């Protein structure tokens, strides 16, 4: 297999992207390894290669990053402007290996959680709360995070002041998880002023998410 | 410079309190405003930078339009300008003359005058202006007045930083270059005049911190949050494709680093599309908050003047994020 190595240390953007592009254009399949010494170049080479339909892996050490671009091994069609590679986390000091998240969830099928209760499962209420908190601890660490959370009926309490999972919702919001909160339910429980996370939604939109979900996880 | 570093430095400076200083450092506004009398306040601003285009005459125009923009964003009218130029001894003085002519022509178009200036010898050319403007104290449009329910209008397309990067790589299509130059040279004068008449509640101009950076300052200063719609945000031709090719300036990543915790994106929005909203703009448009019934009218009036303004979102009460971007 062809392996090309290009050292782009000391080069400012957009030079590393141009060099990576040229190297990839010259091979029909194989690997191109690009060494860069700044995060802008790392991000831009990754952005370019992923949007051109190649697989990218990054290793970071001492402010240098080694990007391994594999050409001709991906099944993901290039779709510039449609893919969501997400934010590449900064490489920690030391020798960390990260596989850059592939373009979006496989097949672009959204993962949707439906919270129709403020408890998880039927039984003792305090156990239901504990289980729910535990579920959210897991959700914030999911990679990639869920696409959408829907809160309805007593589930809307989870998005309001006094909820035991507000901190986790904030983290998920920062990771771009969409949160829809049933407006009818907020009105019913008189919680309109207490909403702390997500945005007020209606059954039309909620039904769209439920029917458009690739995987729907009901929590009740 | 990077917003995170700048705000850290500015925090350490002594706070200025003066009852006539109507707009100072605290709200990260576009310019300082000082009341001279009950009918008159003076607006003061300065901006200069390294060349963003090869043609020195165009560079002069862009730098002047950019510096004048801060006066317009405060609701004022420019009166006087002073040139600031850095210039290397090895370049022909003709180049400096072209830059200054471009600036002078743009200031003239704005109805103001250049009253002098200052030059310094330096390795890399830089040009800009200090501009003085006037405004009635009751008609100042700060960046802090946006109210829940207001509409948000952006008056110029985004992407000048990305296209400038692509120009360096010789990858920018001619129509992208032309559109970027046209938008950077355009004064925000017309947009500001229409905005004043429409009863704008808040305004800022979009420059180095990108749309999201300046919008976040505006939301923060007003104690509100913004919801924006990606599909409605005007972009320069080719900008999205060039972003997807990795033609993104480092400043866009600094802006994202500074803001990422306070901005929330719908998961379906692609990375390239997100980076456009962080792209540092040179001589960008105005971001205007105004009553919703005025929003469409403003866009229509600007369209009649040939400006590609667009309704891009709404103002809400404070949310866990400052800005939410929907598809």
Interface residues (C-beta under 8 A of the other chain):
Chain A: X13 X14 X15 X17 X18 X21 X38 X39 X40 X43 X44 X45 X46 X47 X48 X49 X51 X80 X81 X82 X83 X84 X85 X86 X87 X110 X144 X145 X147 X148 X169 X170 X173 X174 X176 X177 X178 X196 X197 X199
Chain B: X165 X166 X168 X169 X171 X227 X240 X241 X243 X244 X245 X246 X247 X248 X249 X250 X253 X256 X260 X261 X264 X265 X266 X267 X268 X269 X270 X271 X272 X273 X275 X319 X320 X321 X324
